Amino acid sequence: MSPNQSPELQDPELQFAEWFDEAFAHSGEDASRCFIATVSEAGQPSVRVVFHRPGTSRRLRFFTNYQSRKGTELSHNPRAAATFHWPHFQRQVRLEGTCHVVSASDSDAYFAARARDSQLAALLSPQSRRIDSIQAFRERHQQQMQAAAGAPLARPPHWGGYELVPHFIEFWVAGHGRMHERAQWTRAGGVWQCENIAP
Ligand SMILES: Cc1cc2nc3c(=O)[nH]c(=O)nc-3n(C[C@H](O)[C@H](O)[C@H](O)COP(=O)(O)O)c2cc1C
């Protein structure tokens, strides 16, 4: 995207959704991988991969364990940053903003659409917490799965979605001779402004 094309007429959130759709149409699930960074109470950043599962707002949305490291960090500080890289298109998108928990009905709907294995993992895994041994954890998991066999599974309250409401979005496109194109959008007072920045 060129910010020189009447930026005031463009909506970077729409642009993000369009770029994602193009990447997904080409690469499927690979396009959904994004790196999301959160910050601890002590100010230590941490980053990990999650899958982007857009909802009706088309914003970055991912599902996880609210008691995981990222969930705990977001409960103290909801600010987060995320990056997508779509190699086929030589594009990168960077987002920064605030994460909020999505509605229980949205999380319920997503949970209900998941494969049973994934539902069980969400129910049974105390994500990011210490386990005594991998072997013992797997055996206990197996027993719990057998105990739950056949029963319909409800979303546990410790698991659900976050949506990132961005105040910063950068679109990066590779250019010849490292003349990459960068359009940086910032939102203040509800209005998006665009600048070109050097590669
Ligand atoms: C390709 C890929 C996709 C992943 N998607 C998710 C996801 O959507 N949600 C999630 O909780 N973890 C996902 N993970 C695992 C996370 O990277 C991470 O290990 C886990 O969420 C625990 O992170 P935390 O301890 O920082 O909270 C994914 C990992 C990979 C490699």
The ligand as an SDF file (V2000), in Angstrom:
LIG
                    3D

 31 33  0  0  0  0  0  0  0  0999 V2000
    2.2260  -21.9990   14.8700 C   0  0  0  0  0  0  0  0  0  0  0  0
    1.8550  -21.8320   16.3310 C   0  0  0  0  0  0  0  0  0  0  0  0
    0.5800  -21.3900   16.6520 C   0  0  0  0  0  0  0  0  0  0  0  0
    0.2100  -21.2370   17.9850 C   0  0  0  0  0  0  0  0  0  0  0  0
   -1.0400  -20.7540   18.2760 N   0  0  0  0  0  0  0  0  0  0  0  0
   -1.3800  -20.5530   19.5500 C   0  0  0  0  0  0  0  0  0  0  0  0
   -2.6480  -19.9700   19.8580 C   0  0  0  0  0  0  0  0  0  0  0  0
   -3.4390  -19.6010   18.9760 O   0  0  0  0  0  0  0  0  0  0  0  0
   -2.9550  -19.8130   21.1740 N   0  0  0  0  0  0  0  0  0  0  0  0
   -2.0920  -20.1650   22.1830 C   0  0  0  0  0  0  0  0  0  0  0  0
   -2.4300  -20.0080   23.3460 O   0  0  0  0  0  0  0  0  0  0  0  0
   -0.8790  -20.6810   21.9130 N   0  0  0  0  0  0  0  0  0  0  0  0
   -0.5080  -20.8760   20.6210 C   0  0  0  0  0  0  0  0  0  0  0  0
    0.7340  -21.3820   20.3300 N   0  0  0  0  0  0  0  0  0  0  0  0
    1.6540  -21.6790   21.4590 C   0  0  0  0  0  0  0  0  0  0  0  0
    2.3060  -20.3780   21.9050 C   0  0  0  0  0  0  0  0  0  0  0  0
    3.3550  -19.9990   21.0110 O   0  0  0  0  0  0  0  0  0  0  0  0
    2.8470  -20.4380   23.3520 C   0  0  0  0  0  0  0  0  0  0  0  0
    3.7490  -21.5180   23.4890 O   0  0  0  0  0  0  0  0  0  0  0  0
    1.7330  -20.6180   24.3890 C   0  0  0  0  0  0  0  0  0  0  0  0
    0.6020  -19.8250   24.0700 O   0  0  0  0  0  0  0  0  0  0  0  0
    2.2190  -20.2300   25.7830 C   0  0  0  0  0  0  0  0  0  0  0  0
    2.6950  -18.9030   25.7660 O   0  0  0  0  0  0  0  0  0  0  0  0
    2.9070  -18.0580   27.1160 P   0  0  0  0  0  0  0  0  0  0  0  0
    3.5400  -18.9970   28.0860 O   0  0  0  0  0  0  0  0  0  0  0  0
    3.8040  -16.9250   26.7350 O   0  0  0  0  0  0  0  0  0  0  0  0
    1.5440  -17.5900   27.5560 O   0  0  0  0  0  0  0  0  0  0  0  0
    1.1350  -21.5260   19.0180 C   0  0  0  0  0  0  0  0  0  0  0  0
    2.4290  -21.9520   18.6890 C   0  0  0  0  0  0  0  0  0  0  0  0
    2.7840  -22.0900   17.3600 C   0  0  0  0  0  0  0  0  0  0  0  0
    4.1930  -22.5140   17.0270 C   0  0  0  0  0  0  0  0  0  0  0  0
  1  2  1  0
  2  3  1  0
  2 30  2  0
  3  4  2  0
  4  5  1  0
  4 28  1  0
  5  6  2  0
  6  7  1  0
  6 13  1  0
  7  8  2  0
  7  9  1  0
  9 10  1  0
 10 11  2  0
 10 12  1  0
 12 13  2  0
 13 14  1  0
 14 15  1  0
 14 28  1  0
 15 16  1  0
 16 17  1  0
 16 18  1  0
 18 19  1  0
 18 20  1  0
 20 21  1  0
 20 22  1  0
 22 23  1  0
 23 24  1  0
 24 25  2  0
 24 26  1  0
 24 27  1  0
 28 29  2  0
 29 30  1  0
 30 31  1  0
M  END
$$$$
